[in-house]
Amino acid sequence: MKDKKLEIATFAGGCFWCTASSFEKLDGVLDVVSGYTGGEVDHPTYEQVTSGTTGHYEAVQVTFDPEIIPFRELLKIFLTQIDPTDASGSFVDRGSQYRSAVFYHTIEQKLTIEKLIMQINGAKIFNQPVATRILESKKFYEAEPYHQDYHKKNPIQYRFYRAGSGRDVFIDTFWQNKVQIFDTDICSEDNP
């Protein structure tokens, strides 16, 4: 039997509890790990990262099978779980450690996110340009065990946090009628 070629995607979308829960239920996603990336401090702790002094982002690393779910579909899910125009944090969580970013692992991933952001900006669905950063992947540090699958281990606390964060209100009111922007690829090979 031929070995499947798995890929990794890394997304920072504010609170990693909320970002992780968006990917875990998808066919083709094999693993979702909450952690920290993008900074210069080795083996940072949650307390260090949330202080905003390490340069790290709260992020999730997704292992996926591109034959089942392509990277572009993961990007669609990621972008519709955040306000991609917020350059100062994510919903109630403020600071550089909560900004949104895609950490690309291959040139193909970089080109895909660049094209998708160009498509979103070109469609003018926001009053300002997308602020989600496109960064080369760096060492990823797994967060402490109590952060992994937080939404499953602490469902009541998670639901209260998520409801109070403003994330779901934004998703429901903003993205509800705009998701079709992802249905066509205006930046395909035939239409650069």
C-alpha positions in Angstrom: 0.0 0.0 0.0 1.3 3.4 -1.0 2.1 5.8 2.0 -0.1 8.8 2.1 1.7 12.1 1.8 0.5 14.2 4.7 1.1 18.0 5.0 1.2 20.5 7.8 -0.5 23.9 8.0 0.0 26.4 10.8 -2.6 29.1 11.6 -2.7 31.8 14.2 -6.2 33.2 14.7 -6.3 34.5 18.2 -7.2 32.1 21.0 -5.9 28.7 20.0 -8.8 27.0 21.8 -11.2 28.5 19.3 -9.0 28.0 16.3 -8.3 24.3 17.1 -12.0 23.5 17.5 -12.7 24.7 13.9 -10.4 22.1 12.4 -10.8 19.0 14.5 -14.0 17.9 13.1 -13.0 17.9 9.4 -12.5 14.9 7.2 -8.9 14.7 6.2 -7.5 16.4 9.3 -5.5 13.9 11.3 -4.2 16.0 14.1 -4.6 19.5 15.5 -2.1 20.8 18.1 -2.3 24.1 20.0 1.0 25.8 20.5 3.3 28.8 20.0 5.3 29.9 17.0 6.9 32.9 15.3 9.0 34.2 18.2 12.5 34.0 19.4 12.1 32.4 22.8 12.8 28.7 23.1 10.2 26.5 24.8 7.9 29.4 25.8 5.2 28.9 28.4 1.6 30.1 28.1 2.3 32.9 30.7 5.3 34.1 28.7 3.4 34.1 25.4 0.3 35.8 26.7 2.5 38.6 28.2 3.3 39.6 24.6 7.0 39.7 25.2 8.2 36.6 23.3 7.2 37.4 19.7 5.3 34.2 19.6 1.7 33.8 18.3 -0.9 31.5 19.8 -1.3 29.1 16.9 -2.5 25.6 15.8 -0.6 23.1 13.7 -2.8 21.0 11.5 -1.7 17.7 10.0 -3.9 16.9 7.0 -4.3 14.7 4.0 -4.4 17.0 0.9 -6.1 14.3 -1.1 -9.1 14.6 1.2 -9.0 18.2 2.2 -6.8 20.7 0.2 -4.9 23.5 1.8 -7.2 26.1 0.2 -10.2 24.6 2.0 -8.3 24.8 5.3 -7.6 28.5 4.5 -11.3 29.1 3.9 -12.2 27.6 7.2 -9.5 29.5 9.0 -10.4 32.9 7.4 -14.1 32.5 8.2 -13.3 32.0 11.9 -11.5 35.3 12.3 -11.7 39.0 11.4 -8.8 39.0 9.0 -8.7 42.8 9.0 -7.8 43.1 12.7 -4.1 43.9 12.9 -4.1 44.3 16.7 -5.4 41.0 18.0 -8.4 38.8 17.7 -11.8 39.7 19.1 -11.5 40.2 22.9 -7.9 39.0 22.9 -5.6 42.0 22.2 -1.9 42.1 21.5 0.7 40.8 19.0 0.4 37.3 20.4 -3.2 37.1 19.2 -2.8 38.6 15.7 -3.8 36.4 12.7 -1.2 34.8 10.5 -0.6 31.9 8.2 2.8 30.3 8.6 3.5 28.6 5.3 5.5 25.4 5.0 5.9 25.3 1.3 6.0 27.8 -1.6 2.7 26.4 -2.8 1.1 27.2 0.5 2.5 30.8 0.4 1.2 31.3 -3.2 -2.2 29.9 -2.2 -2.7 32.3 0.7 -1.4 35.2 -1.3 -3.9 34.5 -4.1 -6.7 34.1 -1.6 -6.0 37.3 0.2 -5.8 39.1 -3.1 -9.2 37.6 -4.0 -10.7 38.8 -0.7 -9.2 42.3 -1.1 -10.3 42.5 -4.7 -13.9 41.5 -3.8 -13.9 44.5 -1.3 -16.0 42.5 1.2 -14.2 44.5 4.0 -13.8 48.2 4.4 -10.1 47.7 4.9 -7.5 45.3 3.5 -6.8 41.9 5.0 -4.2 42.2 7.8 -3.6 38.5 8.3 0.2 38.1 8.0 1.9 35.5 5.7 5.0 34.3 7.4 7.5 31.5 6.8 7.0 28.7 9.3 9.3 28.7 12.3 9.8 26.2 15.1 6.4 25.2 16.6 6.3 24.6 20.4 3.4 22.5 21.7 1.4 24.2 24.3 0.9 22.8 27.8 -1.3 19.6 27.9 -4.3 21.4 29.5 -4.6 23.6 26.4 -4.9 20.6 24.0 -8.5 19.8 23.2 -9.6 22.5 25.7 -13.1 22.7 24.1 -13.6 19.0 24.8 -12.1 18.8 28.3 -13.8 22.1 29.5 -16.9 22.5 27.4 -18.8 24.8 29.7 -15.9 27.2 30.3 -15.0 27.1 26.6 -18.6 28.0 25.5 -18.7 30.9 28.0 -15.3 32.2 26.8 -16.2 31.8 23.1 -19.6 33.5 23.5 -18.1 36.4 25.4 -15.2 36.9 23.0 -17.4 38.2 20.2 -16.0 35.6 17.7 -19.4 33.9 17.1 -21.3 37.1 16.7 -18.8 38.3 14.1 -18.9 35.0 12.2 -22.7 34.8 12.2 -23.2 38.4 11.2 -20.3 39.0 8.9 -19.4 35.8 7.1 -22.9 34.3 6.7 -23.6 35.9 3.3 -20.0 36.3 2.1 -18.6 32.7 2.2 -19.3 32.4 -1.6 -16.2 34.5 -2.2 -14.3 31.3 -1.8 -16.3 29.3 -4.3 -14.4 30.7 -7.3 -10.7 31.1 -7.8 -10.3 34.5 -9.5 -6.6 34.0 -9.4 -6.4 30.7 -11.2 -3.7 29.8 -13.7 -6.0 31.0 -16.4 -6.7 34.3 -14.7 -3.5 35.5 -12.8 
